[in-house]
Amino acid sequence: MADAARRNYGFPKNPEAGSPENSPTDPRARIPGDAGERRSGADGTAAPGGATPAGTEPGSDATSRTVLAEADIARIVSRMAHQILEKTSGGADVVLLGIQTRGVPLAQRLAGRIRDVEGATVPTGSLDPTMYRDDLRLKAVRPLRVTDIPDGGIDGRVVILVDDVLYSGRTVRAALDALAEYGRPRAVQLAVLVDRGHRELPIRADYVGKNMPTSRRETVAVRLAETDGTDAVLILGAKP
C-alpha cells in the first residue's frame, strides 16, 4: 500500500476503469447476485444475494429445512477462530477479508472471537470480486459493493478470504483476481461457513464450518443477523 490509510473502493483498480464500459453507471459494471456461484434455484439459475429464490416462499411448491440454527453458527465461528489461531501462530500478520456480502459479517465475527480468545486485534475488511467474475454479462445485475482494504494493506500478510458458502469455486477465483489488484500477500487462505460441494474449479477451503452435501437442484440459504435479522442456514429444494 502506498500509505497506511484505510482505502475504500467502489470498484477494482483496473487499467480500463476510466472507460465508459467500465463505469459504475454502465449496466455491465453491475453484478449478478453476491457470490451467485453458490446458490442455484430449482431451475438451475442463481438466486441474487441471499434472497429466497422464486418458488421457495412459504406456501410455494418448495420444501425447506433448517440445518444450522443460531447456536450452531456461533459454535462453528468459535471453532473456526481457534483453527485460524492454531494454523497462523496466534493470528500473526493475519488480515480477514470478507467476500461481499455475507462474508463480511462472518469475517467480523471471526475477528471478534480471535480477540476474545487471544486478545489480538486482527484487521478486517471487505472484497467485492464483481468485476472479475466470468459470468458478469450472463446473469441478473445488482449494484457494485464496497471493497475495503484495512490499514497497512495486505503486502506480506496472511490474507484469509471469508465467505458464507463454497460451491463451484468461481466466486473465490474472482476474489483471488481482485485481491491481486490491492497488493501481494505472503499467503492467501479461505474460510467458509458451509461447503456444499459441486466444485467446478480446483479450489479448496482451509477452514470449513460445515460440510453439507447437496444436490444441484437445492439452494443453500445463509441468513445472518447483520444482513437478514436472524442466524440460520437452510436448504431449499423443489418438491418432487
Backbone torsions as a table, in degrees:
resi	resn	phi	psi	omega
1	MET	NA	139.9	-179.0
2	ALA	-68.0	-30.0	176.5
3	ASP	-145.0	174.6	-173.9
4	ALA	-90.8	-0.4	-176.4
5	ALA	-71.5	144.4	175.9
6	ARG	-64.3	133.8	-176.2
7	ARG	-111.6	135.9	177.3
8	ASN	-117.3	126.7	-176.2
9	TYR	-122.1	130.2	174.3
10	GLY	-82.2	-25.6	176.4
11	PHE	-154.0	162.8	-171.0
12	PRO	-66.0	154.5	169.4
13	LYS	-70.1	120.7	-172.8
14	ASN	-145.0	133.7	-179.0
15	PRO	-56.4	-23.9	-179.0
16	GLU	-100.7	10.5	-172.1
17	ALA	-62.4	-22.0	-178.7
18	GLY	-84.7	-8.7	-178.0
19	SER	-77.3	152.2	-176.7
20	PRO	-56.7	-37.0	-175.1
21	GLU	-71.9	-12.9	177.3
22	ASN	-108.3	9.4	177.9
23	SER	-69.6	144.7	178.0
24	PRO	-60.3	-17.6	179.7
25	THR	-87.3	-12.2	178.9
26	ASP	-76.2	137.7	-177.5
27	PRO	-57.3	-29.0	-178.4
28	ARG	-76.6	-11.3	176.1
29	ALA	-92.2	29.1	176.5
30	ARG	-124.4	163.8	-158.1
31	ILE	-117.7	147.7	164.4
32	PRO	-66.5	172.1	-177.1
33	GLY	-49.1	143.2	-177.3
34	ASP	-51.4	124.1	-177.4
35	ALA	50.4	51.0	-177.6
36	GLY	-62.3	-14.6	177.2
37	GLU	-63.0	-17.2	-165.0
38	ARG	-103.6	-12.2	-177.2
39	ARG	-127.4	119.5	175.8
40	SER	-116.5	134.5	178.3
41	GLY	-79.2	-178.0	-176.9
42	ALA	-62.7	-25.1	-179.9
43	ASP	-92.6	5.3	177.7
44	GLY	89.1	-4.1	179.4
45	THR	-90.0	159.0	-177.6
46	ALA	-81.5	143.0	174.5
47	ALA	-89.4	121.0	-178.3
48	PRO	-56.9	133.0	177.3
49	GLY	56.3	-142.5	178.4
50	GLY	-99.1	11.4	-175.9
51	ALA	-63.6	146.5	175.3
52	THR	-67.8	125.8	-178.8
53	PRO	-62.1	155.6	176.7
54	ALA	-56.6	136.5	179.8
55	GLY	93.9	-0.9	179.6
56	THR	-117.3	12.9	175.3
57	GLU	-73.1	160.5	177.3
58	PRO	-52.8	134.5	179.3
59	GLY	88.3	-1.4	-179.4
60	SER	-89.7	-177.0	-179.3
61	ASP	-85.3	48.1	-179.6
62	ALA	-137.1	156.0	175.5
63	THR	-111.6	153.8	176.1
64	SER	-143.8	148.7	175.1
65	ARG	-142.7	142.0	178.5
66	THR	-86.6	123.6	-178.5
67	VAL	-106.4	-23.0	174.7
68	LEU	-136.1	129.2	176.2
69	ALA	-100.8	-179.1	-176.0
70	GLU	-56.2	-46.6	-178.7
71	ALA	-64.1	-36.5	178.4
72	ASP	-63.2	-45.3	-179.2
73	ILE	-63.5	-40.3	178.6
74	ALA	-61.4	-43.3	178.8
75	ARG	-64.9	-40.6	-179.8
76	ILE	-63.7	-45.6	179.6
77	VAL	-60.9	-41.7	178.9
78	SER	-62.3	-44.5	179.1
79	ARG	-63.4	-43.6	-180.0
80	MET	-63.4	-37.6	177.8
81	ALA	-61.5	-42.8	177.6
82	HIS	-64.3	-38.4	178.6
83	GLN	-64.7	-40.2	178.2
84	ILE	-63.1	-44.5	178.6
85	LEU	-60.2	-41.6	-178.9
86	GLU	-67.8	-41.4	-174.5
87	LYS	-79.3	-20.6	-176.1
88	THR	-114.5	21.4	177.6
89	SER	55.6	53.3	176.3
90	GLY	83.6	16.7	177.5
91	GLY	82.4	15.5	-179.5
92	ALA	-63.3	130.7	176.2
93	ASP	63.6	18.3	-179.3
94	VAL	-85.3	139.4	169.6
95	VAL	-125.6	128.5	177.6
96	LEU	-100.0	121.5	177.2
97	LEU	-118.0	115.4	177.4
98	GLY	-81.9	131.1	175.4
99	ILE	-78.0	125.7	-178.5
100	GLN	-57.8	133.8	12.1
101	THR	-107.9	-48.5	-171.1
102	ARG	-76.7	-10.0	173.0
103	GLY	-68.4	-24.4	-177.1
104	VAL	-67.8	-54.1	177.2
105	PRO	-64.4	-30.0	176.3
106	LEU	-65.3	-40.8	176.7
107	ALA	-61.9	-40.9	179.2
108	GLN	-65.8	-37.9	177.8
109	ARG	-66.2	-42.5	178.0
110	LEU	-60.7	-43.3	178.7
111	ALA	-61.8	-38.7	178.7
112	GLY	-64.3	-42.0	179.5
113	ARG	-68.7	-38.3	176.9
114	ILE	-62.1	-40.4	177.5
115	ARG	-64.2	-41.4	179.6
116	ASP	-63.7	-39.9	-174.3
117	VAL	-82.4	-45.3	-170.4
118	GLU	-106.7	-15.7	-175.7
119	GLY	75.6	11.4	-178.1
120	ALA	-99.4	142.0	176.0
121	THR	-97.2	114.6	-179.9
122	VAL	-99.0	123.6	178.1
123	PRO	-60.3	139.2	177.5
124	THR	-127.1	154.5	177.3
125	GLY	-158.2	-166.1	-178.8
126	SER	-136.0	155.1	-179.3
127	LEU	-138.2	126.5	176.4
128	ASP	-109.6	108.4	-177.4
129	PRO	-88.0	15.8	-173.2
130	THR	-45.6	-54.8	-171.4
131	MET	-71.9	-4.5	-178.8
132	TYR	-108.7	3.2	179.8
133	ARG	-72.7	145.0	-179.8
134	ASP	-84.9	-2.8	177.8
135	ASP	-115.7	23.8	-172.5
136	LEU	-55.6	-38.4	-175.7
137	ARG	-97.4	7.5	-173.0
138	LEU	-106.8	-15.7	-172.0
139	LYS	-127.7	174.4	-179.3
140	ALA	-57.1	153.4	-172.8
141	VAL	-110.4	157.7	171.0
142	ARG	-154.8	164.4	-175.5
143	PRO	-62.7	150.8	172.4
144	LEU	-62.4	150.0	176.3
145	ARG	-111.9	170.4	-170.4
146	VAL	-79.7	137.5	164.8
147	THR	-100.8	126.3	-174.6
148	ASP	-127.7	105.4	-179.6
149	ILE	-91.8	127.2	-175.1
150	PRO	-65.0	165.7	174.9
151	ASP	-54.1	139.4	178.7
152	GLY	90.3	-10.7	177.2
153	GLY	69.3	-161.1	-175.8
154	ILE	-123.6	-2.5	-179.2
155	ASP	-59.4	128.2	177.1
156	GLY	71.5	6.7	-178.6
157	ARG	-98.9	166.7	171.5
158	VAL	-95.0	105.4	-178.2
159	VAL	-92.2	125.1	175.2
160	ILE	-108.7	111.7	174.5
161	LEU	-77.0	134.9	-176.4
162	VAL	-122.1	129.6	177.2
163	ASP	-140.8	165.1	-178.0
164	ASP	-82.0	-44.6	-176.5
165	VAL	-133.0	133.4	172.4
166	LEU	-104.4	125.2	-175.8
167	TYR	-127.8	-101.8	-176.7
168	SER	-72.6	-26.3	-176.8
169	GLY	98.1	-3.0	-174.9
170	ARG	-72.1	-34.5	176.5
171	THR	-65.7	-40.2	179.1
172	VAL	-65.3	-41.7	176.8
173	ARG	-58.1	-44.7	178.4
174	ALA	-63.3	-38.5	179.4
175	ALA	-64.4	-37.7	177.7
176	LEU	-63.9	-41.2	176.9
177	ASP	-64.3	-42.9	179.2
178	ALA	-63.6	-40.6	-177.3
179	LEU	-60.0	-35.7	-178.3
180	ALA	-62.8	-20.2	179.1
181	GLU	-73.1	-17.6	-170.9
182	TYR	-112.7	0.5	178.0
183	GLY	151.9	-175.3	-177.6
184	ARG	-125.2	92.7	179.1
185	PRO	-65.2	156.4	173.4
186	ARG	-69.5	-35.9	178.5
187	ALA	-155.4	152.8	176.3
188	VAL	-124.7	129.0	177.3
189	GLN	-123.0	167.7	-176.6
190	LEU	-130.7	130.6	175.7
191	ALA	-123.2	129.2	179.9
192	VAL	-132.2	145.6	176.5
193	LEU	-70.3	-42.8	-177.3
194	VAL	-133.1	133.3	169.6
195	ASP	-111.8	112.4	-175.6
196	ARG	-99.9	3.3	177.7
197	GLY	81.3	-162.8	178.3
198	HIS	64.9	41.7	-179.4
199	ARG	-66.4	140.8	174.4
200	GLU	-110.6	-10.1	178.6
201	LEU	-131.5	155.0	-177.9
202	PRO	-77.2	71.9	-177.8
203	ILE	-125.9	135.3	-179.6
204	ARG	-136.8	139.8	-179.6
205	ALA	-80.2	146.0	175.3
206	ASP	-82.2	-30.0	-179.2
207	TYR	-131.9	120.9	-177.7
208	VAL	-123.2	124.8	177.5
209	GLY	-72.6	-45.9	-176.6
210	LYS	-152.2	121.3	170.0
211	ASN	-80.5	125.4	-170.9
212	MET	-132.7	90.9	178.9
213	PRO	-59.0	134.4	-179.4
214	THR	-142.1	165.6	168.3
215	SER	-94.3	160.4	-179.7
216	ARG	-66.7	-21.0	-179.9
217	ARG	-81.0	-9.2	178.9
218	GLU	-91.8	158.9	177.7
219	THR	-118.8	130.2	172.9
220	VAL	-96.1	116.1	-177.3
221	ALA	-111.3	114.4	177.4
222	VAL	-96.9	129.3	176.1
223	ARG	-116.8	129.0	177.5
224	LEU	-124.7	145.0	-175.9
225	ALA	-57.6	-36.7	-176.6
226	GLU	-66.7	-29.4	-176.8
227	THR	-113.0	-24.2	-172.7
228	ASP	-126.8	-4.7	178.1
229	GLY	85.7	-3.2	179.6
230	THR	-156.9	158.7	177.1
231	ASP	-106.1	123.4	176.1
232	ALA	-171.5	155.5	168.9
233	VAL	-124.6	125.5	-178.0
234	LEU	-120.9	152.0	169.0
235	ILE	-110.8	122.9	179.7
236	LEU	-109.8	135.5	179.1
237	GLY	-149.7	148.1	179.4
238	ALA	-67.7	141.8	175.3
239	LYS	-66.9	146.3	177.6
240	PRO	-60.9	NA	NA
